[in-house]
Amino acid sequence: MVRLGILGAGKIAHTMAKTVTMMNQKGNHQISLYAVAARSSERAEAFAQMYGIEKAYGSYEEMLADEAVQLVYIATPHSHHYAQAMQCLEHGKHVLCEKAFTVNAAQADALMTKARENGLLITEAIWTRYQPMRKMLLDLLDSGIIGTPRMLTANLCYAIEDKVRLTEPALAGGALLDVGVYPLNFAEMVFGRADDVKASCVKSDKGVDLCDSITLTWKDGKMAVLNAGMHCVSDRQGVIYGSNGFVMVENINNPQAFRVFDRNYQLIQEIPCPAQLTGYEYEVMEAAQCIEAGKNQCPSMPHEETLHMMQLMDEIRRQFQLVYPCE
């Protein structure tokens, strides 16, 4: 059993705590919810009491000094990921780090190098890469049901411009690293690594990207047209267009169903998502399994893919003319 410490006590940390609790209740004991660290003892203790967590720490450093903690789930804003993940690795902890993995590719590369040197696992917690719906979609496309896939569209927009972590340049705010990362991952999970990218954005008065338009192209003729935003609400759909029909994916942020249409626009198949706890269980199970197997990365999101995604977003931000103060 791998002992988990959660670094941070915000909304996403609660989701992870609920997930591990539900896993244990259902008899999956690959991982135990051992500790939580927050910026105050009161907040950590309230969080721990809610989920029956054994240890509560009022600082991140205190939790990392606890030798019993094996794996740390980093649930803080992405502007903090690099420093906190590096600190975890320096304390001999394995790391499951929320997306976006870091602010830029250079930071990601440094963390992966450190993990390899220390014989530790580090992996990006982008849940769609680990979920069974990923393989189900690829199997569906491989079946030829829509002919040859040639184009896709995907969008993810939420009205979240009231969140400080997204509005402030100093916190690496903006739509791209928070929500844009999902359509990008969706497109490349389906078509593989793109050969070219063209991107534009609309910026806030503070200079972060409010909404993004991104077009990926492949040398074999495929194309993906993607949108992301933090100041509006979208349908979150992904659509893959083939030579003989198309597949609609309900919610690319946590796929719930596929609907398949033929060339006459008739619905010919509908595939629901398998029952899940929260959707987070797959990433934490794979991380625990890889730790026990002595691996330093997870096959669902290997280091080279995380690094490539950070490089792609670096290029998109170059086209946006967007540089964060922390860089």
C-alpha positions as CSV (number, residue, x, y, z in Angstrom):
1,M,0.0,0.0,0.0
2,V,1.3,3.5,-1.0
3,R,0.8,6.2,1.6
4,L,-0.5,9.4,0.0
5,G,0.0,13.0,1.2
6,I,-2.1,15.8,-0.3
7,L,-0.3,19.1,-0.8
8,G,-3.0,21.8,-0.8
9,A,-6.5,21.8,0.6
10,G,-8.6,23.5,-2.1
11,K,-11.4,22.1,-4.3
12,I,-9.4,19.7,-6.3
13,A,-7.7,18.3,-3.2
14,H,-11.2,17.5,-1.8
15,T,-12.0,15.6,-5.0
16,M,-8.8,13.5,-4.6
17,A,-9.6,12.8,-0.9
18,K,-13.1,11.7,-1.7
19,T,-11.7,9.5,-4.5
20,V,-9.2,7.6,-2.3
21,T,-11.8,7.3,0.5
22,M,-14.3,5.8,-2.0
23,M,-11.6,3.5,-3.4
24,N,-10.8,2.2,0.1
25,Q,-14.5,1.7,0.9
26,K,-14.9,-0.5,-2.2
27,G,-12.0,-2.7,-1.2
28,N,-9.2,-1.1,-3.3
29,H,-6.3,-0.6,-0.8
30,Q,-3.5,0.1,-3.2
31,I,-3.3,3.6,-1.7
32,S,-4.0,5.0,1.7
33,L,-4.9,8.6,2.5
34,Y,-2.3,9.3,5.1
35,A,-1.6,13.1,5.3
36,V,-2.7,16.5,4.2
37,A,-0.8,19.8,4.3
38,A,-2.3,23.3,4.0
39,R,-1.1,26.8,4.6
40,S,-2.6,26.8,8.1
41,S,-2.9,24.1,10.8
42,E,-6.6,24.9,11.2
43,R,-7.4,24.3,7.5
44,A,-5.3,21.1,7.4
45,E,-7.0,19.8,10.6
46,A,-10.5,20.5,9.3
47,F,-9.7,18.8,6.0
48,A,-8.2,15.8,7.8
49,Q,-11.2,15.4,10.1
50,M,-13.5,15.5,7.1
51,Y,-11.8,12.4,5.6
52,G,-10.4,10.6,8.5
53,I,-6.8,11.5,7.6
54,E,-4.2,10.5,10.1
55,K,-1.8,13.4,9.8
56,A,-2.5,17.1,9.3
57,Y,0.3,19.6,8.7
58,G,0.1,23.4,8.8
59,S,2.9,23.8,6.3
60,Y,4.1,21.8,3.2
61,E,7.6,21.5,4.6
62,E,6.3,19.7,7.7
63,M,4.5,17.0,5.6
64,L,7.5,16.5,3.4
65,A,9.6,15.9,6.4
66,D,7.4,13.0,7.4
67,E,9.2,9.8,6.2
68,A,6.0,7.8,6.1
69,V,4.6,9.9,3.2
70,Q,5.5,8.1,-0.1
71,L,3.5,9.8,-2.8
72,V,2.5,13.5,-2.8
73,Y,-0.5,14.8,-4.8
74,I,0.1,18.4,-5.7
75,A,-3.2,20.3,-5.8
76,T,-2.1,23.9,-5.9
77,P,-2.1,26.5,-8.7
78,H,0.3,25.6,-11.6
79,S,2.5,28.6,-10.9
80,H,3.6,26.7,-7.8
81,H,4.0,23.3,-9.2
82,Y,7.7,23.5,-10.2
83,A,9.0,24.6,-6.8
84,Q,6.7,22.3,-4.8
85,A,7.4,19.2,-7.0
86,M,11.1,19.8,-6.8
87,Q,10.9,20.1,-3.0
88,C,9.0,16.8,-2.9
89,L,11.6,15.1,-5.0
90,E,14.4,16.5,-2.8
91,H,12.6,14.9,0.2
92,G,12.5,11.5,-1.6
93,K,8.8,11.6,-2.4
94,H,7.0,10.3,-5.5
95,V,4.9,13.0,-7.2
96,L,1.4,13.1,-8.8
97,C,1.2,16.7,-10.0
98,E,-2.0,18.3,-11.3
99,K,-2.1,19.8,-14.8
100,A,-0.8,22.0,-16.2
101,F,2.3,20.1,-15.0
102,T,4.5,23.3,-14.9
103,V,4.5,26.8,-16.3
104,N,6.9,25.9,-19.2
105,A,8.9,23.1,-20.7
106,A,12.2,24.0,-19.1
107,Q,10.6,23.5,-15.6
108,A,9.1,20.2,-16.7
109,D,12.4,18.9,-18.0
110,A,14.2,19.8,-14.8
111,L,11.7,17.9,-12.7
112,M,11.9,14.8,-14.8
113,T,15.7,14.9,-14.7
114,K,15.6,15.2,-10.9
115,A,13.1,12.3,-10.6
116,R,15.3,10.1,-12.8
117,E,18.4,11.0,-10.8
118,N,16.6,10.2,-7.5
119,G,14.8,7.0,-8.7
120,L,11.4,8.5,-8.1
121,L,8.1,8.6,-10.0
122,I,6.7,11.9,-11.2
123,T,3.7,12.0,-13.4
124,E,1.1,14.6,-14.6
125,A,-2.4,14.2,-13.2
126,I,-4.4,15.0,-16.4
127,W,-7.2,12.5,-15.7
128,T,-8.4,12.1,-19.3
129,R,-5.1,10.4,-20.2
130,Y,-5.7,7.6,-17.7
131,Q,-9.5,7.1,-18.1
132,P,-10.8,4.0,-19.9
133,M,-12.8,6.2,-22.3
134,R,-9.5,7.1,-24.0
135,K,-8.9,3.5,-25.1
136,M,-12.6,3.0,-25.9
137,L,-12.5,6.0,-28.3
138,L,-9.4,4.8,-30.0
139,D,-10.8,1.3,-30.4
140,L,-14.0,2.8,-31.8
141,L,-12.1,4.8,-34.4
142,D,-9.8,1.9,-35.3
143,S,-13.0,-0.2,-36.0
144,G,-13.5,2.0,-39.1
145,I,-17.1,2.9,-38.1
146,I,-16.6,6.4,-39.4
147,G,-14.1,5.6,-42.1
148,T,-10.8,7.4,-42.0
149,P,-10.7,10.1,-39.3
150,R,-9.6,13.4,-40.9
151,M,-10.6,16.3,-38.8
152,L,-11.7,17.1,-35.3
153,T,-13.0,20.1,-33.2
154,A,-13.0,20.4,-29.5
155,N,-13.8,23.2,-27.0
156,L,-13.6,23.8,-23.3
157,C,-14.8,27.0,-21.7
158,Y,-16.0,27.9,-18.2
159,A,-17.1,31.2,-16.7
160,I,-14.2,31.3,-14.2
161,E,-12.7,34.7,-14.7
162,D,-13.5,35.6,-11.1
163,K,-10.7,33.2,-9.8
164,V,-7.6,35.1,-8.9
165,R,-5.3,32.2,-9.9
166,L,-6.6,32.7,-13.5
167,T,-6.6,36.4,-13.7
168,E,-3.1,37.2,-12.4
169,P,-0.1,37.1,-14.6
170,A,2.1,36.4,-11.6
171,L,0.2,33.2,-11.0
172,A,0.6,32.1,-14.7
173,G,-3.1,32.9,-15.2
174,G,-5.1,32.6,-18.4
175,A,-7.2,30.1,-20.2
176,L,-4.4,28.1,-21.9
177,L,-2.7,26.3,-18.9
178,D,-6.0,25.8,-17.1
179,V,-8.5,24.7,-19.7
180,G,-6.8,24.9,-23.0
181,V,-4.6,21.9,-22.0
182,Y,-7.6,19.6,-22.3
183,P,-8.6,20.2,-26.0
184,L,-4.8,20.0,-26.9
185,N,-4.5,16.6,-25.1
186,F,-7.8,15.5,-26.7
187,A,-6.6,16.3,-30.2
188,E,-3.2,14.6,-29.7
189,M,-4.7,11.5,-28.0
190,V,-6.8,11.0,-31.2
191,F,-4.4,12.1,-33.9
192,G,-0.9,11.9,-32.3
193,R,1.6,14.7,-32.2
194,A,0.8,17.6,-34.5
195,D,3.2,18.9,-37.1
196,D,2.2,22.6,-36.9
197,V,0.3,24.9,-34.7
198,K,-1.3,28.3,-35.3
199,A,-2.9,30.2,-32.4
200,S,-4.5,33.5,-31.4
201,C,-6.1,34.8,-28.3
202,V,-8.1,37.7,-26.7
203,K,-6.3,39.1,-23.6
204,S,-7.7,40.6,-20.4
205,D,-6.8,44.0,-19.3
206,K,-4.1,42.4,-17.1
207,G,-2.6,40.7,-20.2
208,V,-3.6,37.0,-19.7
209,D,-5.5,35.1,-22.4
210,L,-9.2,35.1,-21.8
211,C,-10.0,32.9,-24.8
212,D,-7.9,30.9,-27.3
213,S,-8.3,29.7,-30.8
214,I,-5.8,27.0,-31.8
215,T,-5.4,25.1,-35.1
216,L,-3.3,22.0,-35.3
217,T,-2.3,20.4,-38.6
218,W,-0.6,17.1,-39.5
219,K,1.5,16.4,-42.6
220,D,-0.9,13.6,-43.6
221,G,-3.7,16.2,-44.0
222,K,-5.5,15.9,-40.6
223,M,-6.6,19.1,-38.8
224,A,-7.9,20.0,-35.3
225,V,-9.7,23.2,-34.5
226,L,-9.7,24.0,-30.8
227,N,-11.2,26.6,-28.5
228,A,-10.7,27.4,-24.8
229,G,-12.0,30.2,-22.7
230,M,-12.3,31.3,-19.1
231,H,-15.0,34.0,-19.5
232,C,-17.9,32.0,-21.1
233,V,-19.6,28.7,-21.0
234,S,-19.3,26.1,-23.9
235,D,-20.8,22.7,-24.6
236,R,-17.4,21.0,-24.0
237,Q,-17.9,18.7,-27.0
238,G,-15.3,17.1,-29.1
239,V,-16.3,15.9,-32.6
240,I,-14.2,13.6,-34.8
241,Y,-15.0,13.8,-38.5
242,G,-14.3,10.8,-40.7
243,S,-14.8,9.9,-44.4
244,N,-18.0,8.0,-43.6
245,G,-19.4,9.6,-40.5
246,F,-18.5,11.3,-37.2
247,V,-18.3,10.7,-33.5
248,M,-19.5,13.2,-30.9
249,V,-17.7,13.1,-27.5
250,E,-19.7,14.5,-24.6
251,N,-17.4,16.6,-22.4
252,I,-13.8,16.3,-23.3
253,N,-12.9,17.3,-19.7
254,N,-14.4,14.0,-18.5
255,P,-15.9,12.0,-21.4
256,Q,-19.4,10.7,-20.5
257,A,-20.6,9.2,-23.8
258,F,-19.8,8.8,-27.5
259,R,-22.5,9.1,-30.1
260,V,-21.7,7.8,-33.6
261,F,-23.4,9.1,-36.7
262,D,-23.2,7.8,-40.3
263,R,-22.7,9.9,-43.5
264,N,-26.5,10.5,-43.5
265,Y,-26.4,12.0,-40.1
266,Q,-28.3,9.1,-38.5
267,L,-27.3,8.0,-35.0
268,I,-26.0,4.5,-35.3
269,Q,-24.4,3.8,-32.0
270,E,-24.2,5.3,-28.5
271,I,-21.5,4.3,-25.9
272,P,-21.8,5.4,-22.3
273,C,-18.9,5.9,-19.9
274,P,-18.3,2.9,-17.6
275,A,-19.3,3.6,-14.0
276,Q,-16.7,5.7,-12.2
277,L,-16.1,7.0,-8.7
278,T,-15.0,10.5,-9.6
279,G,-12.8,9.9,-12.6
280,Y,-9.7,10.5,-10.5
281,E,-9.3,6.9,-9.5
282,Y,-7.5,5.8,-12.6
283,E,-4.6,8.2,-12.3
284,V,-4.0,7.5,-8.6
285,M,-4.3,3.7,-9.2
286,E,-1.7,3.8,-12.0
287,A,0.6,6.0,-10.0
288,A,0.5,3.5,-7.1
289,Q,1.0,0.5,-9.3
290,C,4.0,2.1,-11.0
291,I,5.6,3.0,-7.7
292,E,5.3,-0.5,-6.5
293,A,6.8,-1.7,-9.8
294,G,9.7,0.7,-9.4
295,K,8.9,2.8,-12.4
296,N,9.6,6.6,-12.6
297,Q,6.7,7.4,-15.0
298,C,3.2,6.3,-15.9
299,P,2.5,4.7,-19.3
300,S,-0.7,6.7,-19.7
301,M,1.2,10.0,-19.5
302,P,4.9,9.3,-20.0
303,H,7.4,12.1,-19.5
304,E,8.0,12.6,-23.2
305,E,4.3,13.4,-23.7
306,T,4.1,15.8,-20.8
307,L,7.3,17.5,-22.0
308,H,5.9,17.7,-25.6
309,M,2.6,19.2,-24.3
310,M,4.5,21.9,-22.4
311,Q,6.7,22.7,-25.4
312,L,3.5,23.0,-27.5
313,M,2.0,25.4,-25.0
314,D,5.2,27.4,-24.9
315,E,5.0,27.8,-28.7
316,I,1.3,28.8,-28.4
317,R,2.2,31.4,-25.8
318,R,5.0,32.7,-28.1
319,Q,2.4,33.3,-30.7
320,F,0.2,35.0,-28.1
321,Q,3.2,37.1,-27.1
322,L,2.4,36.1,-23.5
323,V,5.3,35.7,-21.0
324,Y,4.6,35.1,-17.3
325,P,6.6,37.2,-14.7
326,C,7.7,34.0,-13.0
327,E,9.7,33.1,-16.1
